[in-house]
Amino acid sequence: MAIRKQYRTMQGKVVDLEKLAAKNELVPAIGNIPVNARGDELGPGGRIVRKREDIVAEYYEKSTNFTPIENRGRKPVEVPVPQPIVDVDPIPAPMPTTVITKAVKNEQPTE
């Protein structure tokens, strides 16, 4: 059994959204698209011209990216194998070092 979407308002009233949607599914939706709450296309006078199921079926017939569920199968995927990294110089050469000496001010040169 599915969990029902029930919410409690600030005033303590319980609102069941599924029941509310089912009650108003044939009422025209507010907006600039002539549909009802179910998604059926409406004509003049609010009469249903095309049902939602027909609209969805037509969409999937025209869509090129859609694959029916029964045709979806797992295909082997080719994964590129990384090439091993060959280190040409495994032991790095030692860095040249310099010795910095501190000059003493009172030192006199010896002759």
FIVEX-439740 format. One record per atom (N, C-alpha, C): residue number from 1; residue in one letter; y, z, x. Coordinates in Angstrom, 1 decimal, padded with zeros to 4 digits. Atoms other than C-alpha are relative to their C-alpha. Example, Ala and Ser with C-alpha at 12.3 -4.5 7.8 and 13.67 -1.06 7.14 Angstrom:
FIVEX-439740
{i = 1 aa = A Y = -001.2 Z = 000.0 X = 000.9} $
{i = 1 aa = A Y = -004.5 Z = 007.8 X = 012.3} $
{i = 1 aa = A Y = 001.2 Z = 000.0 X = 000.9} $
{i = 2 aa = S Y = -001.1 Z = 000.0 X = -000.9} $
{i = 2 aa = S Y = -001.1 Z = 007.1 X = 013.7} $
{i = 2 aa = S Y = 001.1 Z = 000.8 X = -000.8} $
This chain:
FIVEX-439740
{i = 1 aa = M Y = -001.2 Z = 000.0 X = 000.8} $
{i = 1 aa = M Y = 000.0 Z = 000.0 X = 000.0} $
{i = 1 aa = M Y = 001.2 Z = 000.0 X = 000.9} $
{i = 2 aa = A Y = -001.2 Z = 000.1 X = -000.7} $
{i = 2 aa = A Y = 003.4 Z = -000.9 X = 001.3} $
{i = 2 aa = A Y = 000.9 Z = 001.1 X = -000.3} $
{i = 3 aa = I Y = -001.0 Z = -001.0 X = 000.1} $
{i = 3 aa = I Y = 006.1 Z = 001.6 X = 001.9} $
{i = 3 aa = I Y = 001.2 Z = -000.5 X = -000.8} $
{i = 4 aa = R Y = -001.1 Z = 000.4 X = 000.8} $
{i = 4 aa = R Y = 008.8 Z = 001.4 X = -000.7} $
{i = 4 aa = R Y = 001.3 Z = 000.4 X = 000.7} $
{i = 5 aa = K Y = -001.3 Z = -000.2 X = -000.6} $
{i = 5 aa = K Y = 012.4 Z = 001.1 X = 000.5} $
{i = 5 aa = K Y = 000.9 Z = 000.9 X = -001.0} $
{i = 6 aa = Q Y = -000.8 Z = -000.8 X = 000.8} $
{i = 6 aa = Q Y = 014.0 Z = 004.1 X = -001.2} $
{i = 6 aa = Q Y = 001.0 Z = 000.8 X = 000.9} $
{i = 7 aa = Y Y = -001.1 Z = -000.7 X = -000.7} $
{i = 7 aa = Y Y = 017.3 Z = 005.6 X = -000.1} $
{i = 7 aa = Y Y = 000.7 Z = 001.0 X = -000.9} $
{i = 8 aa = R Y = -000.7 Z = -001.0 X = 000.7} $
{i = 8 aa = R Y = 019.2 Z = 008.6 X = -001.1} $
{i = 8 aa = R Y = 001.5 Z = -000.1 X = 000.3} $
{i = 9 aa = T Y = -001.5 Z = 000.1 X = -000.1} $
{i = 9 aa = T Y = 023.0 Z = 008.3 X = -001.7} $
{i = 9 aa = T Y = 000.6 Z = 001.3 X = 000.4} $
{i = 10 aa = M Y = -000.7 Z = -001.2 X = -000.4} $
{i = 10 aa = M Y = 025.6 Z = 010.8 X = -000.6} $
{i = 10 aa = M Y = 000.0 Z = 001.0 X = -001.2} $
{i = 11 aa = Q Y = 000.0 Z = -000.8 X = 001.3} $
{i = 11 aa = Q Y = 025.6 Z = 012.0 X = -004.3} $
{i = 11 aa = Q Y = -001.4 Z = 000.5 X = -000.4} $
{i = 12 aa = G Y = 001.4 Z = -000.5 X = 000.3} $
{i = 12 aa = G Y = 021.8 Z = 012.6 X = -004.2} $
{i = 12 aa = G Y = -000.8 Z = -000.9 X = -000.9} $
{i = 13 aa = K Y = 000.8 Z = 000.9 X = 000.8} $
{i = 13 aa = K Y = 020.8 Z = 009.6 X = -006.3} $
{i = 13 aa = K Y = -000.9 Z = -000.8 X = 000.9} $
{i = 14 aa = V Y = 001.0 Z = 000.8 X = -000.8} $
{i = 14 aa = V Y = 017.7 Z = 007.7 X = -005.2} $
{i = 14 aa = V Y = 000.1 Z = -001.5 X = -000.5} $
{i = 15 aa = V Y = -000.1 Z = 001.4 X = 000.2} $
{i = 15 aa = V Y = 018.0 Z = 003.9 X = -004.9} $
{i = 15 aa = V Y = -001.2 Z = -000.7 X = 000.6} $
{i = 16 aa = D Y = 001.1 Z = 000.7 X = -000.4} $
{i = 16 aa = D Y = 014.9 Z = 001.8 X = -004.8} $
{i = 16 aa = D Y = 000.4 Z = -001.5 X = 000.2} $
{i = 17 aa = L Y = -000.5 Z = 001.3 X = -000.3} $
{i = 17 aa = L Y = 015.9 Z = -001.5 X = -003.1} $
{i = 17 aa = L Y = -001.0 Z = -001.1 X = -000.5} $
{i = 18 aa = E Y = 001.0 Z = 001.0 X = 000.4} $
{i = 18 aa = E Y = 012.6 Z = -003.4 X = -003.9} $
{i = 18 aa = E Y = 000.1 Z = -000.1 X = -001.5} $
{i = 19 aa = K Y = -000.1 Z = 000.0 X = 001.5} $
{i = 19 aa = K Y = 012.9 Z = -002.5 X = -007.6} $
{i = 19 aa = K Y = 001.3 Z = -000.7 X = -000.4} $
{i = 20 aa = L Y = -001.2 Z = 000.6 X = 000.3} $
{i = 20 aa = L Y = 016.5 Z = -003.5 X = -007.6} $
{i = 20 aa = L Y = 000.0 Z = -001.6 X = 000.3} $
{i = 21 aa = A Y = 000.1 Z = 001.4 X = -000.3} $
{i = 21 aa = A Y = 015.8 Z = -006.9 X = -005.9} $
{i = 21 aa = A Y = -000.9 Z = -000.7 X = -001.0} $
{i = 22 aa = A Y = 000.9 Z = 000.6 X = 001.0} $
{i = 22 aa = A Y = 012.9 Z = -007.6 X = -008.3} $
{i = 22 aa = A Y = 000.7 Z = -000.2 X = -001.4} $
{i = 23 aa = K Y = -000.7 Z = 000.0 X = 001.3} $
{i = 23 aa = K Y = 015.1 Z = -006.8 X = -011.3} $
{i = 23 aa = K Y = 001.0 Z = -001.1 X = -000.1} $
{i = 24 aa = N Y = -001.1 Z = 001.0 X = 000.0} $
{i = 24 aa = N Y = 017.8 Z = -009.2 X = -010.2} $
{i = 24 aa = N Y = -000.3 Z = -001.3 X = 000.7} $
{i = 25 aa = E Y = 000.3 Z = 001.1 X = -000.7} $
{i = 25 aa = E Y = 015.9 Z = -012.0 X = -008.6} $
{i = 25 aa = E Y = 000.4 Z = -001.4 X = -000.6} $
{i = 26 aa = L Y = -000.4 Z = 001.2 X = 000.7} $
{i = 26 aa = L Y = 016.9 Z = -014.6 X = -011.2} $
{i = 26 aa = L Y = 001.5 Z = -000.1 X = -000.2} $
{i = 27 aa = V Y = -001.5 Z = 000.0 X = 000.2} $
{i = 27 aa = V Y = 020.6 Z = -013.7 X = -011.2} $
{i = 27 aa = V Y = 000.6 Z = -000.8 X = 001.1} $
{i = 28 aa = P Y = -000.7 Z = 000.8 X = -001.0} $
{i = 28 aa = P Y = 022.8 Z = -016.2 X = -009.4} $
{i = 28 aa = P Y = 000.6 Z = 000.8 X = 001.1} $
{i = 29 aa = A Y = -000.6 Z = -000.8 X = -001.1} $
{i = 29 aa = A Y = 023.8 Z = -015.0 X = -005.9} $
{i = 29 aa = A Y = 001.5 Z = -000.3 X = 000.1} $
{i = 30 aa = I Y = -001.5 Z = 000.1 X = -000.2} $
{i = 30 aa = I Y = 027.5 Z = -014.5 X = -005.0} $
{i = 30 aa = I Y = 000.2 Z = -000.8 X = 001.3} $
{i = 31 aa = G Y = -000.3 Z = 000.7 X = -001.2} $
{i = 31 aa = G Y = 028.7 Z = -017.1 X = -002.6} $
{i = 31 aa = G Y = 000.2 Z = -001.5 X = -000.3} $
{i = 32 aa = N Y = -000.3 Z = 001.4 X = 000.2} $
{i = 32 aa = N Y = 029.3 Z = -020.8 X = -002.1} $
{i = 32 aa = N Y = -001.2 Z = -000.9 X = 000.0} $
{i = 33 aa = I Y = 001.2 Z = 000.8 X = 000.1} $
{i = 33 aa = I Y = 025.7 Z = -021.9 X = -002.2} $
{i = 33 aa = I Y = -000.7 Z = 000.3 X = -001.3} $
{i = 34 aa = P Y = 000.5 Z = -000.3 X = 001.3} $
{i = 34 aa = P Y = 024.2 Z = -022.4 X = -005.6} $
{i = 34 aa = P Y = -001.5 Z = 000.4 X = 000.0} $
{i = 35 aa = V Y = 001.3 Z = -000.6 X = 000.0} $
{i = 35 aa = V Y = 021.1 Z = -020.2 X = -005.3} $
{i = 35 aa = V Y = -000.1 Z = 001.3 X = -000.8} $
{i = 36 aa = N Y = 000.1 Z = -001.3 X = 000.6} $
{i = 36 aa = N Y = 019.7 Z = -017.2 X = -007.0} $
{i = 36 aa = N Y = -000.5 Z = 001.0 X = 001.1} $
{i = 37 aa = A Y = 000.4 Z = -001.0 X = -001.0} $
{i = 37 aa = A Y = 018.5 Z = -014.0 X = -005.3} $
{i = 37 aa = A Y = -001.3 Z = -000.3 X = 000.7} $
{i = 38 aa = R Y = 001.3 Z = 000.4 X = -000.6} $
{i = 38 aa = R Y = 015.0 Z = -015.5 X = -004.7} $
{i = 38 aa = R Y = 000.2 Z = -001.1 X = 001.0} $
{i = 39 aa = G Y = -000.2 Z = 001.1 X = -000.9} $
{i = 39 aa = G Y = 016.4 Z = -018.5 X = -003.0} $
{i = 39 aa = G Y = -000.2 Z = -001.4 X = -000.7} $
{i = 40 aa = D Y = 000.2 Z = 001.3 X = 000.8} $
{i = 40 aa = D Y = 015.8 Z = -021.1 X = -005.8} $
{i = 40 aa = D Y = 001.3 Z = -000.7 X = -000.1} $
{i = 41 aa = E Y = -001.2 Z = 000.8 X = 000.1} $
{i = 41 aa = E Y = 018.3 Z = -023.9 X = -005.9} $
{i = 41 aa = E Y = 000.4 Z = -000.1 X = -001.5} $
{i = 42 aa = L Y = -000.5 Z = 000.0 X = 001.4} $
{i = 42 aa = L Y = 020.4 Z = -023.8 X = -009.1} $
{i = 42 aa = L Y = 000.8 Z = -001.2 X = -000.3} $
{i = 43 aa = G Y = -000.8 Z = 001.2 X = 000.4} $
{i = 43 aa = G Y = 021.9 Z = -026.7 X = -011.0} $
{i = 43 aa = G Y = 001.0 Z = 000.5 X = -001.0} $
{i = 44 aa = P Y = -001.0 Z = -000.3 X = 001.0} $
{i = 44 aa = P Y = 024.5 Z = -026.8 X = -013.8} $
{i = 44 aa = P Y = -000.6 Z = 001.0 X = -001.0} $
{i = 45 aa = G Y = 000.4 Z = -001.0 X = 001.0} $
{i = 45 aa = G Y = 024.3 Z = -023.8 X = -016.1} $
{i = 45 aa = G Y = -000.9 Z = 001.0 X = 000.5} $
{i = 46 aa = G Y = 000.8 Z = -001.1 X = -000.6} $
{i = 46 aa = G Y = 022.3 Z = -021.7 X = -013.7} $
{i = 46 aa = G Y = -001.5 Z = -000.3 X = -000.1} $
{i = 47 aa = R Y = 001.4 Z = 000.3 X = 000.2} $
{i = 47 aa = R Y = 019.0 Z = -023.6 X = -014.3} $
{i = 47 aa = R Y = -000.6 Z = -000.3 X = 001.4} $
{i = 48 aa = I Y = 000.7 Z = 000.2 X = -001.3} $
{i = 48 aa = I Y = 016.5 Z = -023.8 X = -011.4} $
{i = 48 aa = I Y = -000.4 Z = -001.5 X = 000.1} $
{i = 49 aa = V Y = 000.3 Z = 001.4 X = -000.3} $
{i = 49 aa = V Y = 016.4 Z = -027.3 X = -009.9} $
{i = 49 aa = V Y = -001.2 Z = -000.1 X = 000.9} $
{i = 50 aa = R Y = 001.2 Z = 000.0 X = -000.9} $
{i = 50 aa = R Y = 014.0 Z = -026.6 X = -007.0} $
{i = 50 aa = R Y = -000.3 Z = 001.4 X = 000.3} $
{i = 51 aa = K Y = 000.5 Z = -001.4 X = -000.3} $
{i = 51 aa = K Y = 011.9 Z = -023.5 X = -006.4} $
{i = 51 aa = K Y = 000.1 Z = 000.2 X = 001.5} $
{i = 52 aa = R Y = -000.1 Z = -000.4 X = -001.4} $
{i = 52 aa = R Y = 012.1 Z = -021.6 X = -003.1} $
{i = 52 aa = R Y = -001.2 Z = -000.5 X = 000.8} $
{i = 53 aa = E Y = 001.2 Z = 000.5 X = -000.7} $
{i = 53 aa = E Y = 008.5 Z = -022.6 X = -002.2} $
{i = 53 aa = E Y = 000.1 Z = -001.5 X = 000.3} $
{i = 54 aa = D Y = -000.2 Z = 001.4 X = -000.3} $
{i = 54 aa = D Y = 009.4 Z = -026.3 X = -002.5} $
{i = 54 aa = D Y = 001.0 Z = -000.2 X = 001.1} $
{i = 55 aa = I Y = -001.0 Z = 000.2 X = -001.0} $
{i = 55 aa = I Y = 012.4 Z = -025.9 X = -000.3} $
{i = 55 aa = I Y = -000.6 Z = 000.4 X = 001.4} $
{i = 56 aa = V Y = 000.7 Z = -000.4 X = -001.3} $
{i = 56 aa = V Y = 010.4 Z = -024.1 X = 002.4} $
{i = 56 aa = V Y = -001.0 Z = -001.0 X = 000.4} $
{i = 57 aa = A Y = 001.0 Z = 001.0 X = -000.4} $
{i = 57 aa = A Y = 007.6 Z = -026.6 X = 002.3} $
{i = 57 aa = A Y = 000.7 Z = -001.3 X = 000.5} $
{i = 58 aa = E Y = -000.7 Z = 001.2 X = -000.5} $
{i = 58 aa = E Y = 010.1 Z = -029.5 X = 002.7} $
{i = 58 aa = E Y = 000.6 Z = 000.2 X = 001.4} $
{i = 59 aa = Y Y = -000.6 Z = -000.3 X = -001.3} $
{i = 59 aa = Y Y = 011.7 Z = -027.8 X = 005.6} $
{i = 59 aa = Y Y = -001.1 Z = -000.1 X = 001.1} $
{i = 60 aa = Y Y = 001.1 Z = 000.0 X = -001.0} $
{i = 60 aa = Y Y = 008.4 Z = -027.3 X = 007.4} $
{i = 60 aa = Y Y = -000.6 Z = -001.4 X = 000.2} $
{i = 61 aa = E Y = 000.5 Z = 001.4 X = -000.1} $
{i = 61 aa = E Y = 007.4 Z = -031.0 X = 006.7} $
{i = 61 aa = E Y = 000.9 Z = -000.8 X = 000.9} $
{i = 62 aa = K Y = -001.0 Z = 000.7 X = -000.9} $
{i = 62 aa = K Y = 010.6 Z = -032.2 X = 008.4} $
{i = 62 aa = K Y = 000.1 Z = 000.5 X = 001.4} $
{i = 63 aa = S Y = -000.1 Z = -000.6 X = -001.3} $
{i = 63 aa = S Y = 010.5 Z = -029.8 X = 011.3} $
{i = 63 aa = S Y = -001.0 Z = -000.5 X = 000.9} $
{i = 64 aa = T Y = 000.9 Z = 000.5 X = -001.0} $
{i = 64 aa = T Y = 009.0 Z = -031.1 X = 014.5} $
{i = 64 aa = T Y = -000.5 Z = 001.1 X = 000.9} $
{i = 65 aa = N Y = 000.4 Z = -001.1 X = -000.8} $
{i = 65 aa = N Y = 008.7 Z = -027.7 X = 016.2} $
{i = 65 aa = N Y = -001.0 Z = 000.9 X = -000.6} $
{i = 66 aa = F Y = 000.9 Z = -000.9 X = 000.7} $
{i = 66 aa = F Y = 006.5 Z = -026.2 X = 013.6} $
{i = 66 aa = F Y = -001.5 Z = -000.4 X = 000.2} $
{i = 67 aa = T Y = 001.5 Z = 000.3 X = -000.1} $
{i = 67 aa = T Y = 002.7 Z = -025.9 X = 014.1} $
{i = 67 aa = T Y = -000.6 Z = 000.9 X = -001.0} $
{i = 68 aa = P Y = 000.7 Z = -000.8 X = 001.0} $
{i = 68 aa = P Y = 000.6 Z = -024.8 X = 011.2} $
{i = 68 aa = P Y = -000.9 Z = 001.1 X = 000.6} $
{i = 69 aa = I Y = 000.7 Z = -001.1 X = -000.6} $
{i = 69 aa = I Y = -001.2 Z = -021.5 X = 011.7} $
{i = 69 aa = I Y = -001.4 Z = -000.4 X = 000.4} $
{i = 70 aa = E Y = 001.4 Z = 000.4 X = -000.3} $
{i = 70 aa = E Y = -004.7 Z = -023.1 X = 011.6} $
{i = 70 aa = E Y = -000.1 Z = -000.9 X = 001.2} $
{i = 71 aa = N Y = 000.1 Z = 000.9 X = -001.2} $
{i = 71 aa = N Y = -003.8 Z = -025.5 X = 014.4} $
{i = 71 aa = N Y = 000.5 Z = 000.7 X = 001.3} $
{i = 72 aa = R Y = -000.5 Z = -000.7 X = -001.2} $
{i = 72 aa = R Y = -002.4 Z = -022.8 X = 016.7} $
{i = 72 aa = R Y = -001.2 Z = 000.5 X = 000.8} $
{i = 73 aa = G Y = 001.1 Z = -000.4 X = -000.8} $
{i = 73 aa = G Y = -004.9 Z = -022.3 X = 019.4} $
{i = 73 aa = G Y = 000.5 Z = 000.4 X = 001.4} $
{i = 74 aa = R Y = -000.4 Z = -000.4 X = -001.3} $
{i = 74 aa = R Y = -004.7 Z = -020.7 X = 022.8} $
{i = 74 aa = R Y = -000.5 Z = -001.1 X = 001.0} $
{i = 75 aa = K Y = 000.3 Z = 001.0 X = -001.0} $
{i = 75 aa = K Y = -004.5 Z = -023.4 X = 025.5} $
{i = 75 aa = K Y = 000.1 Z = 000.6 X = 001.3} $
{i = 76 aa = P Y = -000.1 Z = -000.5 X = -001.3} $
{i = 76 aa = P Y = -005.1 Z = -022.7 X = 029.1} $
{i = 76 aa = P Y = 001.4 Z = -000.4 X = 000.6} $
{i = 77 aa = V Y = -001.3 Z = 000.2 X = -000.6} $
{i = 77 aa = V Y = -001.8 Z = -022.3 X = 031.0} $
{i = 77 aa = V Y = -000.2 Z = -000.1 X = 001.5} $
{i = 78 aa = E Y = 000.1 Z = 000.2 X = -001.5} $
{i = 78 aa = E Y = -001.5 Z = -023.7 X = 034.5} $
{i = 78 aa = E Y = 001.1 Z = 000.9 X = 000.6} $
{i = 79 aa = V Y = -001.0 Z = -000.8 X = -000.6} $
{i = 79 aa = V Y = 000.2 Z = -021.1 X = 036.6} $
{i = 79 aa = V Y = 000.1 Z = -000.4 X = 001.5} $
{i = 80 aa = P Y = -000.1 Z = 000.4 X = -001.4} $
{i = 80 aa = P Y = 001.5 Z = -022.2 X = 040.0} $
{i = 80 aa = P Y = -000.4 Z = 001.2 X = 000.9} $
{i = 81 aa = V Y = 000.5 Z = -001.0 X = -001.0} $
{i = 81 aa = V Y = -000.2 Z = -020.3 X = 042.9} $
{i = 81 aa = V Y = 001.1 Z = 000.0 X = 001.1} $
{i = 82 aa = P Y = -001.0 Z = -000.1 X = -001.1} $
{i = 82 aa = P Y = 002.4 Z = -019.0 X = 045.4} $
{i = 82 aa = P Y = -000.7 Z = -000.3 X = 001.3} $
{i = 83 aa = Q Y = 000.5 Z = 000.3 X = -001.3} $
{i = 83 aa = Q Y = 001.9 Z = -020.3 X = 048.9} $
{i = 83 aa = Q Y = 000.2 Z = 001.2 X = 000.9} $
{i = 84 aa = P Y = -000.2 Z = -001.2 X = -000.9} $
{i = 84 aa = P Y = 001.4 Z = -017.6 X = 051.6} $
{i = 84 aa = P Y = 001.1 Z = -000.3 X = 000.9} $
{i = 85 aa = I Y = -001.2 Z = 000.1 X = -000.9} $
{i = 85 aa = I Y = 004.4 Z = -016.9 X = 053.7} $
{i = 85 aa = I Y = -000.5 Z = 000.2 X = 001.4} $
{i = 86 aa = V Y = 000.5 Z = -000.1 X = -001.4} $
{i = 86 aa = V Y = 003.6 Z = -017.6 X = 057.4} $
{i = 86 aa = V Y = 001.2 Z = 000.4 X = 000.8} $
{i = 87 aa = D Y = -001.1 Z = -000.5 X = -000.8} $
{i = 87 aa = D Y = 005.8 Z = -015.5 X = 059.7} $
{i = 87 aa = D Y = -000.2 Z = -000.6 X = 001.4} $
{i = 88 aa = V Y = 000.1 Z = 000.7 X = -001.3} $
{i = 88 aa = V Y = 006.4 Z = -017.6 X = 062.9} $
{i = 88 aa = V Y = 000.1 Z = 001.0 X = 001.1} $
{i = 89 aa = D Y = -000.2 Z = -001.0 X = -001.1} $
{i = 89 aa = D Y = 007.7 Z = -014.7 X = 065.0} $
{i = 89 aa = D Y = -000.3 Z = 001.4 X = -000.6} $
{i = 90 aa = P Y = 000.3 Z = -001.2 X = 000.7} $
{i = 90 aa = P Y = 005.9 Z = -011.6 X = 063.8} $
{i = 90 aa = P Y = 000.6 Z = 001.2 X = 000.7} $
{i = 91 aa = I Y = -000.7 Z = -001.1 X = -000.7} $
{i = 91 aa = I Y = 007.5 Z = -009.3 X = 066.5} $
{i = 91 aa = I Y = 001.4 Z = -000.5 X = 000.3} $
{i = 92 aa = P Y = -001.4 Z = 000.4 X = -000.3} $
{i = 92 aa = P Y = 011.3 Z = -009.6 X = 066.5} $
{i = 92 aa = P Y = 000.4 Z = 000.4 X = 001.4} $
{i = 93 aa = A Y = -000.5 Z = -000.2 X = -001.3} $
{i = 93 aa = A Y = 013.0 Z = -009.8 X = 069.8} $
{i = 93 aa = A Y = 001.0 Z = 001.2 X = 000.0} $
{i = 94 aa = P Y = -000.9 Z = -001.2 X = 000.0} $
{i = 94 aa = P Y = 014.8 Z = -006.5 X = 070.8} $
{i = 94 aa = P Y = 001.5 Z = -000.4 X = 000.0} $
{i = 95 aa = M Y = -001.5 Z = 000.2 X = 000.0} $
{i = 95 aa = M Y = 018.5 Z = -006.4 X = 070.1} $
{i = 95 aa = M Y = 000.6 Z = 000.4 X = 001.3} $
{i = 96 aa = P Y = -000.7 Z = -000.4 X = -001.2} $
{i = 96 aa = P Y = 020.8 Z = -006.4 X = 073.1} $
{i = 96 aa = P Y = 000.8 Z = 001.2 X = -000.2} $
{i = 97 aa = T Y = -000.7 Z = -001.3 X = 000.2} $
{i = 97 aa = T Y = 022.3 Z = -003.0 X = 073.6} $
{i = 97 aa = T Y = 001.1 Z = 000.0 X = 001.1} $
{i = 98 aa = T Y = -001.1 Z = -000.2 X = -000.9} $
{i = 98 aa = T Y = 025.6 Z = -002.2 X = 075.3} $
{i = 98 aa = T Y = 000.2 Z = 001.5 X = 000.1} $
{i = 99 aa = V Y = -000.3 Z = -001.4 X = -000.2} $
{i = 99 aa = V Y = 026.5 Z = 001.2 X = 076.8} $
{i = 99 aa = V Y = 001.5 Z = 000.1 X = 000.1} $
{i = 100 aa = I Y = -001.4 Z = -000.3 X = 000.0} $
{i = 100 aa = I Y = 029.9 Z = 002.4 X = 076.1} $
{i = 100 aa = I Y = 000.3 Z = 001.3 X = 000.7} $
{i = 101 aa = T Y = -000.3 Z = -001.2 X = -000.7} $
{i = 101 aa = T Y = 031.3 Z = 004.9 X = 078.5} $
{i = 101 aa = T Y = 001.4 Z = 000.5 X = -000.3} $
{i = 102 aa = K Y = -001.3 Z = -000.6 X = 000.4} $
{i = 102 aa = K Y = 034.2 Z = 007.2 X = 077.8} $
{i = 102 aa = K Y = 000.7 Z = 000.3 X = 001.3} $
{i = 103 aa = A Y = -000.8 Z = -000.2 X = -001.2} $
{i = 103 aa = A Y = 036.9 Z = 007.1 X = 080.4} $
{i = 103 aa = A Y = 000.7 Z = 001.4 X = 000.0} $
{i = 104 aa = V Y = -000.6 Z = -001.3 X = -000.2} $
{i = 104 aa = V Y = 038.2 Z = 010.5 X = 081.6} $
{i = 104 aa = V Y = 001.3 Z = -000.2 X = 000.6} $
{i = 105 aa = K Y = -001.4 Z = 000.3 X = -000.4} $
{i = 105 aa = K Y = 042.0 Z = 010.7 X = 082.0} $
{i = 105 aa = K Y = 000.2 Z = 000.6 X = 001.4} $
{i = 106 aa = N Y = -000.3 Z = -000.7 X = -001.3} $
{i = 106 aa = N Y = 042.0 Z = 013.1 X = 085.0} $
{i = 106 aa = N Y = -000.9 Z = -000.5 X = 001.2} $
{i = 107 aa = E Y = 000.9 Z = 000.4 X = -001.1} $
{i = 107 aa = E Y = 039.4 Z = 011.2 X = 087.0} $
{i = 107 aa = E Y = 000.8 Z = -000.9 X = 000.9} $
{i = 108 aa = Q Y = -000.6 Z = 000.8 X = -001.0} $
{i = 108 aa = Q Y = 040.6 Z = 009.8 X = 090.2} $
{i = 108 aa = Q Y = -001.1 Z = -000.9 X = 000.7} $
{i = 109 aa = P Y = 001.0 Z = 000.9 X = -000.6} $
{i = 109 aa = P Y = 038.9 Z = 006.8 X = 091.8} $
{i = 109 aa = P Y = -000.3 Z = 000.5 X = 001.4} $
{i = 110 aa = T Y = 000.4 Z = -000.4 X = -001.4} $
{i = 110 aa = T Y = 036.9 Z = 007.6 X = 094.9} $
{i = 110 aa = T Y = 000.0 Z = -001.2 X = 000.8} $
{i = 111 aa = E Y = 000.0 Z = 001.2 X = -000.9} $
{i = 111 aa = E Y = 037.3 Z = 005.4 X = 097.9} $
{i = 111 aa = E Y = -001.0 Z = 000.0 X = 001.0} $
